[in-house]
């Protein structure tokens, strides 16, 4: 005996409510913007903590925010997504934004986490040219009594050279005079005997921070 035909549909598509959809998407966008701004603020704060030597607090802050994210969102009256994919998206927005601005906070122009670098030049033929190097040592000639040198200073902020030190076992004055002009330190140096190795130590200040930079100079 044939079974009676069942005309009931297998699947009934739910009615689409445009107003509800727009309201939910708007609320989800507000939550995403908040999480993004939270990531920016936490990243900058984590960078500040690291610069002050509080590395562990930076990591703990990020872990806490990831753990308490949905509680914070709920406390502020923002909408928490229902789909797991949307929740995962929020977590990744916070994580990646925090890491990005953590890195930004550790670098110029927000902060200076490096030290000035120097490049030695010598006057030849009426102009300054870079001094050759070998094994990390600047090689200076001994074919004249006094060398006119210039150290170019590279840094994101203005640098003031406070002092130049040279250990001088012979008692002779190696640096006859020096002066700074802009980002250049000009030095008149007495030539030393062949195979003499000296260390030129710079003590510098920039933005309330102090730096030491050393150059090895070999006479040949």
C-alpha positions as CSV (number, residue, x, y, z in Angstrom):
1,X,0.0,0.0,0.0
2,X,1.5,3.4,-1.0
3,X,2.4,5.8,1.7
4,X,0.5,9.1,1.8
5,X,2.5,11.9,0.2
6,X,3.9,14.3,2.7
7,X,3.8,17.9,1.4
8,X,5.5,19.4,4.4
9,X,8.8,21.1,3.5
10,X,12.0,19.5,4.7
11,X,13.6,22.9,5.6
12,X,11.9,26.2,6.4
13,X,14.1,29.2,5.8
14,X,13.8,31.7,8.7
15,X,12.4,35.1,7.8
16,X,15.2,37.6,7.4
17,X,14.8,40.7,9.6
18,X,16.8,43.5,8.0
19,X,16.5,45.9,11.0
20,X,17.7,43.2,13.5
21,X,20.6,42.3,11.2
22,X,21.7,46.0,10.9
23,X,21.4,46.6,14.6
24,X,23.5,43.5,15.4
25,X,26.2,44.4,12.9
26,X,26.3,48.0,14.3
27,X,26.7,46.7,17.8
28,X,29.4,44.3,16.7
29,X,31.2,47.1,15.0
30,X,31.2,49.2,18.2
31,X,32.6,46.3,20.1
32,X,35.3,45.7,17.5
33,X,36.3,49.4,17.6
34,X,36.5,49.3,21.4
35,X,38.7,46.2,21.3
36,X,41.0,47.8,18.7
37,X,41.4,51.0,20.8
38,X,41.9,48.8,23.9
39,X,44.7,47.0,22.0
40,X,46.4,50.3,21.1
41,X,46.3,51.5,24.7
42,X,47.5,48.3,26.1
43,X,50.3,48.0,23.6
44,X,51.6,51.5,24.3
45,X,51.4,50.8,28.1
46,X,53.2,47.5,27.7
47,X,56.0,49.2,25.8
48,X,56.3,51.9,28.5
49,X,56.5,49.2,31.2
50,X,59.2,47.3,29.2
51,X,61.3,50.5,28.8
52,X,61.2,50.9,32.5
53,X,62.5,47.4,33.1
54,X,59.1,45.9,34.0
55,X,59.1,43.2,31.4
56,X,57.0,40.8,33.4
57,X,54.2,43.3,34.0
58,X,54.0,43.9,30.2
59,X,53.4,40.2,29.6
60,X,51.0,39.9,32.6
61,X,49.0,42.9,31.4
62,X,48.5,41.3,27.9
63,X,47.5,37.9,29.4
64,X,45.0,39.5,31.8
65,X,43.4,41.5,29.0
66,X,43.0,38.4,26.8
67,X,41.5,36.5,29.7
68,X,39.1,39.2,30.9
69,X,38.2,40.6,27.4
70,X,34.6,39.5,27.3
71,X,34.0,40.4,30.9
72,X,35.3,44.0,30.2
73,X,33.1,44.2,27.1
74,X,30.1,43.0,29.0
75,X,30.8,45.4,31.9
76,X,30.8,48.3,29.5
77,X,27.4,47.3,28.1
78,X,28.8,46.4,24.7
79,X,27.5,43.5,22.7
80,X,29.4,40.2,22.9
81,X,29.3,38.2,19.6
82,X,27.3,35.0,19.7
83,X,29.3,33.1,17.0
84,X,32.6,31.6,18.1
85,X,34.3,32.8,14.9
86,X,33.4,36.4,15.8
87,X,34.7,35.9,19.4
88,X,38.0,34.5,18.0
89,X,38.2,37.5,15.7
90,X,37.9,39.9,18.7
91,X,40.6,38.0,20.6
92,X,43.0,38.2,17.5
93,X,42.2,42.0,17.1
94,X,43.3,42.6,20.7
95,X,46.3,40.3,20.5
96,X,47.7,41.6,17.2
97,X,47.0,45.3,17.9
98,X,48.7,45.1,21.3
99,X,51.8,43.4,19.9
100,X,52.0,45.9,17.0
101,X,51.7,49.0,19.3
102,X,54.0,47.4,21.9
103,X,56.6,47.3,19.2
104,X,55.8,50.9,18.1
105,X,56.3,52.1,21.7
106,X,59.8,50.7,21.8
107,X,61.0,52.5,18.7
108,X,61.3,56.1,17.4
109,X,59.6,58.5,17.3
110,X,57.7,57.5,20.5
111,X,60.9,56.3,22.3
112,X,64.6,55.9,21.6
113,X,65.8,52.5,22.6
114,X,69.1,52.7,20.7
115,X,72.3,54.7,21.1
116,X,74.1,57.1,18.8
117,X,76.4,55.7,16.2
118,X,79.6,57.3,14.9
119,X,81.4,57.2,11.6
120,X,85.0,58.5,11.4
121,X,86.2,60.5,8.5
122,X,89.5,62.1,7.6
123,X,90.4,65.2,5.7
124,X,92.2,64.4,2.4
125,X,92.5,66.7,-0.6
126,X,90.4,69.4,1.0
127,X,87.4,67.2,1.8
128,X,86.4,64.6,4.4
129,X,86.3,60.9,3.3
130,X,85.4,57.8,5.3
131,X,88.3,56.1,7.1
132,X,88.9,52.5,6.1
133,X,88.3,49.7,8.6
134,X,89.8,46.4,9.3
135,X,88.5,43.9,11.9
136,X,86.4,46.6,13.5
137,X,89.4,49.1,13.7
138,X,89.7,52.4,12.0
139,X,93.0,52.5,10.1
140,X,94.8,55.9,10.2
141,X,97.9,56.9,8.2
142,X,101.2,58.0,9.7
143,X,102.4,60.2,6.8
144,X,101.7,63.5,8.6
145,X,102.1,64.9,12.1
146,X,98.5,66.0,12.7
147,X,95.3,64.4,11.4
148,X,92.1,66.4,10.8
149,X,89.3,64.0,11.7
150,X,85.5,64.3,11.8
151,X,83.1,61.9,13.5
152,X,79.6,62.0,12.0
153,X,76.9,61.4,14.7
154,X,73.8,59.5,13.6
155,X,70.8,59.5,16.0
156,X,67.1,60.4,15.9
157,X,67.6,63.2,18.4
158,X,70.2,66.0,18.8
159,X,73.4,64.7,20.6
160,X,75.9,66.7,22.6
161,X,79.4,65.3,23.0
162,X,80.4,66.0,26.6
163,X,83.9,64.5,26.7
164,X,86.4,62.4,24.7
165,X,88.7,60.1,26.5
166,X,91.9,58.4,25.3
167,X,94.1,56.3,27.5
168,X,97.6,57.8,26.9
169,X,100.4,55.8,28.4
170,X,103.1,57.9,26.7
171,X,102.0,61.1,28.3
172,X,101.8,62.9,25.0
173,X,98.7,64.8,24.0
174,X,96.9,62.8,21.4
175,X,94.0,65.1,20.9
176,X,95.2,68.6,20.2
177,X,91.7,70.1,20.2
178,X,88.1,69.2,19.3
179,X,84.8,70.9,18.9
180,X,81.2,69.9,17.9
181,X,79.3,71.6,15.1
182,X,75.8,70.2,14.5
183,X,75.9,66.4,14.1
184,X,79.7,66.4,13.6
185,X,82.6,66.2,16.1
186,X,85.8,67.7,14.6
187,X,89.1,66.4,16.1
188,X,92.7,67.3,15.5
189,X,94.8,64.3,16.5
190,X,98.5,63.8,16.8
191,X,99.8,60.9,14.8
192,X,101.1,58.0,16.9
193,X,103.9,55.5,16.1
194,X,103.2,52.7,13.6
195,X,101.2,49.8,15.1
196,X,99.8,51.9,17.9
197,X,96.2,51.0,18.9
198,X,94.1,53.5,20.9
199,X,90.5,53.6,22.0
200,X,88.6,56.8,21.4
201,X,85.7,57.0,23.9
202,X,82.9,59.4,23.5
203,X,80.6,60.4,26.4
204,X,77.4,61.9,25.0
205,X,74.1,63.3,26.1
206,X,70.7,63.4,24.3
207,X,67.3,64.1,25.7
208,X,68.4,63.6,29.3
209,X,70.0,60.2,28.5
210,X,73.8,59.5,28.5
211,X,75.7,57.3,26.1
212,X,79.2,55.9,25.7
213,X,80.6,55.0,22.3
214,X,84.1,53.7,21.7
215,X,86.1,53.6,18.5
216,X,89.3,51.5,18.0
217,X,91.9,53.4,16.0
218,X,95.0,51.7,14.6
219,X,98.0,53.6,13.1
220,X,99.6,52.0,10.1
